[in-house]
Amino acid sequence: MKRLLVLNVVGLTPRLLPHMPHLAEVAAQGRRARLETVLPAVTCSVQSTLLTGRLPAGHGIVGNGWYFRELGDVLLWRQHNRLVGGEKIWDAARSLRPGYTVANVCWWYAMGADVDWTVTPRPVYYADGRKEPDCYTRPPALHDELTDQLGDFPLFQYWGPGAGIASSRWIVDAARHLLRTRRPDLSLVYVPHLDYDLQRHGPHGRPARRAAAELDRTLAPLLDDARRDGVTVVVLSEYGITPVTRPVHLNRALRRAGLLDVHTQDGMEYLDPWTSRAFAVADHQVAHVYVRDPADRLRVAELLRGVDGVAELLDDTGKKEHGLDHERAGDLVAVAAADSWFTYYYWLDDLRAPDFARTVDIHRKPGYDPAELAFDHTDPLVKLRAVKALARKKLGLRYTMNVIPLDGSRVRGSHGRLPGDPQDGPVLLVSDAGAPVRDVIAATEVKDLLLDLAELRP
């Protein structure tokens, strides 16, 4: 049996690999393949496919979130592993080798996963409204062991305007600690750094190359540890980020057509999924469109096909062709044009936007919001207001960090649709030159490949 270290380097593509010499060395000494991703090419869907070998129709993770019909609510970034259907890789491994051990360091759906060691971001939500950085671990004693050595998990560098290398460095150091002290048979490590500047500034310019080099240097000690300890390294990515120039507002189009409803509280408008005839859950370049009455589907489809920036609209047949025909999926699924991405915005007047729209609030927004990666460029005093909010926080006073723009026009990179150029798609690297790796590997084949690399089968 061979031990494995699986690094999920988000956003890694063949185009970026030349700027990452330590990762390129893994490929040079071992094997390299093009990784065919799934639709939607977003974190939760792809990770679930990698770990179960199933398409979204099989594991049920149709995006980073969806409309929970049984709850009447849009929920993104849930964390319970029971949401993921299908046999997970650790269950398959243990059926072949009882006692097989697994560490999950920040892969999604970590809560409740039947692994031996879990580390995942988990803020502290205090009763007075404060949110403080922290992490969740299993076993619980691992929490203090890690924070004593590494400090608190840098939550505000993991997502938001301050997102940067500090969070990936903490994750890498946590993985090194587990490799050294627990020696798991399989280590799953999620490294998010490329997600940030590639969405902020685009994937082909100097900021992208600088982020790639910075992450490569951060990964080098972990790669050295694995090499020294005889651990096989697998590097893969979920998707590649491609250039975009245009936000597309599906919900505003639906609202103007009288199909989307809102309700108002304190002058602020909130999406009303219970009464809306149609609304979209936007997720990067893919949006699930939920239509309450089947008789409205044709009208909704005709409307959305006429929206500039919508490249494709999947009906039941289209969803089945892409392995997306699951009850959680929208009645229609919109795919953006290559230069476009979908906002969640549903208000028609910024003065009526809910207060959470100007904050980093991934759980209340009924869709993904990449504008959270930047400070509001329309406000010249925005950073001063952020400093004042932090001062109130440190004094124990209530505060609002309302510093996010309501304008997505400066987002320069996105993902979700299938890549048009393999140079901009995901990649898979294996440090073992004798690994059974073909030139092209489907995401559904990765689970079996990892089992073969671990030499668990007779």
C-alpha positions in Angstrom: 0.0 0.0 0.0 1.2 3.5 -0.8 0.3 6.7 1.1 -1.2 9.5 -0.9 -1.2 13.3 -0.6 -3.9 14.8 -2.9 -3.5 18.5 -3.3 -6.6 20.3 -4.7 -4.9 23.4 -6.1 -8.0 25.4 -7.1 -7.7 27.1 -10.5 -4.5 25.3 -11.6 -4.3 25.1 -15.4 -1.6 24.0 -17.9 -1.3 27.7 -18.7 -0.2 28.6 -15.1 2.0 25.5 -14.5 5.2 27.0 -16.1 5.0 29.7 -13.4 5.0 27.1 -10.6 8.3 25.2 -10.8 7.8 23.0 -7.8 4.5 21.7 -9.1 5.9 21.5 -12.6 8.7 19.2 -11.1 6.0 16.8 -9.9 4.8 16.5 -13.5 8.4 16.3 -14.9 9.3 13.4 -12.7 6.0 11.7 -12.8 2.9 11.9 -15.0 0.5 14.6 -16.3 -3.0 14.5 -17.7 -5.8 16.8 -18.8 -8.6 16.5 -16.3 -12.1 16.7 -17.8 -14.3 18.4 -15.3 -18.1 18.4 -14.9 -20.9 20.9 -15.4 -21.2 23.0 -13.3 -17.4 23.4 -12.9 -17.7 24.7 -9.4 -16.1 23.7 -6.1 -18.8 21.6 -4.4 -19.9 19.8 -7.6 -16.5 18.9 -8.8 -15.1 17.8 -5.4 -18.1 15.5 -4.9 -17.5 13.9 -8.3 -13.8 13.4 -7.6 -14.5 11.7 -4.3 -17.5 9.5 -5.4 -16.9 8.9 -9.1 -20.4 10.1 -9.9 -21.8 13.0 -11.9 -24.0 15.5 -10.1 -27.1 13.5 -11.1 -25.7 10.7 -8.9 -24.2 12.5 -5.9 -26.8 15.3 -5.9 -24.4 18.3 -5.5 -25.7 20.4 -8.4 -23.7 23.5 -7.4 -22.3 25.3 -4.5 -25.9 25.7 -3.4 -29.4 25.4 -4.7 -33.1 26.0 -3.8 -34.1 23.7 -1.1 -37.7 23.1 -2.1 -38.6 21.4 1.1 -37.4 24.4 3.1 -38.5 27.1 0.6 -35.0 28.7 0.9 -31.9 29.2 -1.2 -28.9 27.9 0.7 -25.3 28.0 -0.4 -22.1 26.5 1.1 -23.8 23.9 3.4 -21.3 21.7 5.1 -22.9 18.3 6.1 -21.4 15.4 4.2 -24.7 13.6 4.2 -25.8 15.9 1.4 -23.4 14.0 -0.9 -24.8 10.8 -2.3 -22.7 7.8 -3.4 -19.9 5.8 -2.0 -17.0 8.1 -0.9 -13.4 7.2 -1.6 -12.7 6.4 2.1 -15.5 3.9 2.2 -14.2 2.2 -0.9 -10.7 2.2 0.5 -11.8 0.7 3.8 -13.7 -2.1 2.1 -10.4 -3.1 0.5 -8.2 -2.3 3.5 -9.9 -2.1 6.9 -8.3 0.5 9.1 -7.4 2.8 6.1 -6.9 6.3 7.5 -7.9 9.6 5.9 -7.3 13.3 6.7 -9.5 16.0 5.2 -7.9 19.4 5.4 -10.5 21.9 4.1 -12.1 19.9 1.3 -15.8 20.8 1.2 -18.6 18.9 3.0 -16.2 18.0 5.8 -18.8 18.1 8.6 -19.9 14.6 9.5 -17.6 12.9 6.9 -16.4 9.5 8.2 -12.7 10.4 8.1 -10.1 10.1 10.8 -9.0 13.7 11.0 -10.9 16.8 9.9 -9.8 20.4 9.6 -12.2 23.0 8.1 -12.9 26.7 8.5 -15.6 27.4 11.1 -16.1 31.0 12.4 -17.3 31.7 15.9 -20.7 33.5 15.7 -21.1 35.4 19.0 -24.5 36.4 20.3 -23.7 40.1 19.9 -23.3 39.6 16.2 -19.5 39.4 16.0 -17.9 36.9 13.7 -14.4 35.7 14.7 -12.0 33.4 12.9 -11.8 29.8 14.0 -11.8 26.2 12.6 -13.6 23.0 13.3 -11.6 19.8 13.9 -12.2 16.1 14.5 -11.0 14.9 16.9 -11.7 18.1 19.0 -8.3 18.1 20.7 -6.7 18.7 17.3 -8.1 22.2 17.4 -5.9 23.5 20.2 -3.0 21.5 18.9 -3.2 23.3 15.6 -4.0 26.8 16.8 -1.3 26.7 19.5 1.2 26.0 16.7 -0.2 27.9 13.8 -2.4 30.6 15.4 -6.1 31.0 14.7 -7.3 30.0 11.2 -7.0 33.2 9.1 -10.7 33.4 8.1 -10.6 36.9 6.7 -7.7 35.9 4.4 -9.7 32.8 3.3 -12.4 34.9 1.7 -13.3 38.5 1.3 -11.4 41.7 0.2 -8.4 40.5 2.4 -8.2 37.0 0.9 -4.6 36.1 0.3 -1.8 33.6 0.8 -2.1 33.5 4.6 -5.0 31.1 4.5 -3.3 28.7 2.1 -0.1 28.9 4.2 -2.1 27.9 7.3 -3.7 25.0 5.5 -0.4 23.8 4.1 1.2 23.9 7.6 -1.8 22.0 9.1 -1.4 19.3 6.4 2.4 19.1 7.2 1.6 18.7 10.9 -0.9 15.9 10.2 1.5 14.1 7.8 4.3 14.3 10.4 2.3 13.4 13.5 -0.6 11.2 12.3 0.8 9.7 9.0 -2.6 9.3 7.3 -2.9 6.9 4.4 -4.7 9.5 2.4 -4.4 13.2 2.9 -6.9 15.5 1.1 -5.7 19.1 1.1 -7.7 22.0 -0.4 -5.5 25.0 -1.4 -7.6 28.1 -2.5 -5.1 30.8 -3.2 -5.3 31.0 -7.0 -9.1 31.6 -6.7 -8.6 35.1 -5.5 -6.5 37.2 -7.8 -7.6 35.2 -10.8 -11.2 36.3 -10.2 -10.2 39.8 -9.2 -7.8 40.5 -12.1 -8.2 37.7 -14.6 -6.2 34.6 -15.2 -3.6 35.7 -17.8 -1.9 38.8 -16.4 0.8 39.6 -14.0 -1.3 39.3 -10.8 -2.2 35.7 -11.9 1.5 34.8 -12.5 2.5 36.4 -9.2 -0.2 34.4 -7.3 0.9 31.2 -9.0 4.5 31.7 -8.0 3.6 32.7 -4.4 1.5 29.6 -4.0 4.2 27.4 -5.5 6.7 28.6 -2.9 4.1 28.0 -0.2 3.6 24.4 -1.3 7.3 23.6 -1.7 7.8 22.5 2.0 4.8 20.1 1.9 6.0 18.6 -1.4 9.5 18.1 0.2 7.9 16.4 3.2 6.0 14.0 1.0 9.0 13.2 -1.1 11.2 12.6 1.9 8.5 10.3 3.5 7.8 8.3 0.3 4.3 9.7 -0.1 2.9 9.7 -3.6 1.7 13.2 -4.6 -1.4 13.8 -6.7 -2.1 17.4 -7.7 -5.4 18.3 -9.3 -7.7 21.2 -9.9 -11.5 21.5 -10.1 -11.7 24.0 -12.9 -9.7 26.7 -14.7 -10.6 30.4 -14.4 -11.2 32.2 -17.7 -11.4 35.9 -18.5 -14.8 37.7 -18.2 -15.8 41.2 -18.8 -19.6 41.2 -18.4 -21.9 40.5 -15.4 -25.4 39.2 -16.5 -28.4 39.9 -14.3 -30.9 37.0 -14.8 -33.0 37.8 -11.8 -33.5 41.4 -12.8 -34.7 40.2 -16.2 -37.1 37.8 -14.5 -38.3 40.6 -12.2 -38.9 43.1 -15.0 -41.0 40.4 -16.7 -43.2 40.1 -13.6 -41.9 36.6 -12.8 -39.8 37.3 -9.7 -41.3 38.7 -6.5 -39.7 40.4 -3.5 -40.9 41.4 -0.1 -39.9 44.6 1.7 -38.7 45.2 5.2 -37.3 48.4 6.5 -37.1 49.7 3.0 -34.9 46.8 1.9 -36.0 44.2 -0.7 -35.6 40.5 -0.2 -36.1 37.7 -2.7 -39.4 35.9 -2.1 -38.9 32.3 -3.4 -42.3 31.2 -2.0 -44.3 33.5 -4.3 -42.0 34.0 -7.3 -43.0 32.3 -10.4 -39.3 32.0 -11.5 -36.0 33.0 -10.0 -32.3 32.0 -10.6 -29.7 30.8 -8.2 -26.6 32.2 -9.8 -23.4 30.3 -9.3 -20.5 31.8 -11.3 -21.2 30.9 -15.0 -24.1 28.6 -14.3 -27.5 29.4 -12.8 -30.3 27.1 -11.7 -33.6 28.6 -12.7 -36.6 27.4 -10.6 -40.0 27.7 -12.2 -43.0 27.2 -9.9 -45.6 26.4 -12.5 -44.5 24.1 -15.4 -46.9 26.0 -17.6 -44.4 29.0 -17.3 -41.3 27.1 -18.4 -41.6 28.0 -22.1 -42.1 31.6 -21.3 -39.2 31.7 -18.9 -37.0 29.9 -21.4 -37.8 32.3 -24.2 -37.1 35.2 -21.9 -33.7 34.0 -20.8 -32.6 32.9 -24.2 -33.1 36.5 -25.2 -30.8 37.8 -22.4 -27.4 38.9 -23.8 -24.7 36.8 -22.2 -26.7 33.5 -21.9 -25.1 31.0 -24.2 -27.2 27.9 -23.5 -30.3 27.0 -21.6 -30.6 23.4 -20.5 -34.0 21.8 -20.3 -34.7 18.2 -19.0 -32.9 16.7 -22.1 -29.9 19.1 -21.7 -29.6 18.4 -18.0 -29.5 14.6 -18.7 -26.9 15.0 -21.3 -24.6 16.7 -18.8 -25.4 14.4 -15.9 -27.2 17.2 -14.1 -30.7 15.7 -14.0 -31.2 15.6 -10.3 -34.3 16.8 -8.3 -32.2 19.6 -6.7 -31.3 21.1 -10.1 -33.3 24.0 -11.5 -36.1 23.4 -13.9 -33.9 25.1 -16.4 -30.1 25.6 -16.2 -28.5 28.6 -17.8 -24.9 28.6 -19.0 -23.1 31.9 -19.5 -21.3 33.0 -22.6 -17.5 32.7 -22.3 -17.0 36.3 -21.4 -19.9 36.5 -19.0 -20.9 35.5 -15.5 -24.2 35.5 -13.6 -24.9 37.8 -10.6 -27.5 37.1 -8.0 -28.8 40.7 -8.0 -32.6 41.0 -8.0 -33.2 44.6 -6.9 -33.7 47.3 -9.5 -32.5 50.2 -7.3 -29.4 50.0 -5.2 -31.1 52.0 -2.5 -33.4 49.1 -2.0 -30.7 46.4 -1.8 -30.7 44.4 1.5 -28.0 45.4 3.9 -26.2 42.1 3.6 -25.5 42.8 -0.1 -22.7 45.2 0.9 -21.1 42.7 3.3 -19.2 39.4 3.0 -22.1 37.1 3.7 -21.9 33.9 1.8 -24.8 32.3 3.7 -27.5 35.0 3.3 -27.0 35.9 -0.3 -29.2 33.8 -2.6 -26.3 33.2 -5.0 -22.6 33.5 -5.4 -21.0 37.0 -5.2 -17.4 37.4 -6.4 -17.7 41.1 -5.7 -16.9 40.1 -2.1 -13.3 39.8 -3.1 -12.9 43.6 -3.5 -13.6 46.8 -1.6 -16.2 49.1 -3.0 -14.4 51.0 -5.8 -17.2 53.6 -5.9 -16.5 54.8 -2.3 -13.1 56.7 -1.9 -13.5 56.3 1.9 -14.2 52.6 1.9 -11.0 51.5 3.6 -11.3 54.2 6.2 -14.8 53.0 7.0 -13.4 49.4 7.3 -10.8 50.6 9.8 -13.5 52.3 11.8 -15.6 49.2 11.8 -12.6 47.1 13.0 -12.0 49.6 15.8 -15.6 49.2 16.9 -15.2 45.5 16.8 -12.1 45.5 19.0 -13.9 47.7 21.5 -16.7 45.1 21.7 -19.2 47.4 20.0 -21.6 46.4 17.3 -20.4 47.1 13.8 -21.2 46.5 10.1 -18.4 45.8 7.6 -20.5 47.1 4.6 -17.6 47.6 2.2 -18.5 45.4 -0.8 -19.6 47.0 -4.1 -23.0 46.4 -5.6 -21.4 46.4 -9.0 -19.8 43.3 -10.4 -18.3 45.0 -13.5 -14.7 44.7 -12.2 -14.7 40.9 -11.8 -12.2 39.7 -14.4 -12.2 35.9 -14.0 -14.9 33.2 -13.6 -15.6 29.6 -14.1 -18.5 27.1 -14.1 -19.0 26.4 -17.8 -16.9 23.7 -19.5 -13.6 25.0 -20.8 -13.2 25.8 -24.4 -9.4 25.5 -24.4 -7.6 22.7 -22.5 -4.9 25.2 -21.6 -7.6 26.9 -19.5 -9.0 23.7 -18.0 -8.1 21.6 -15.0 -5.0 19.4 -14.8 -3.9 16.3 -12.9 -0.3 15.6 -11.9 1.1 12.4 -10.2 4.6 12.2 -8.8 4.9 8.5 -9.7 6.3 8.0 -13.2 4.8 4.5 -13.3 1.3 5.6 -12.4 -1.5 4.3 -14.7 -2.3 7.8 -16.0 -3.7 8.4 -19.5 -3.4 11.7 -21.3 -7.0 12.6 -20.5 -8.8 11.6 -17.3 -12.5 12.3 -16.5 -13.3 13.6 -13.1 -15.5 10.6 -12.6 -12.4 8.4 -13.0 -10.3 10.1 -10.3 -11.7 8.0 -7.4 -10.6 4.8 -9.0 -7.3 6.2 -10.0 -6.5 7.1 -6.4 -7.4 3.6 -5.3 -5.1 2.2 -7.9 -2.3 4.6 -6.9 -2.7 3.5 -3.3 -2.2 -0.1 -4.4 -5.2 -1.3 -2.5 -6.7 -3.6 -5.1 -5.4 -7.2 -5.3 
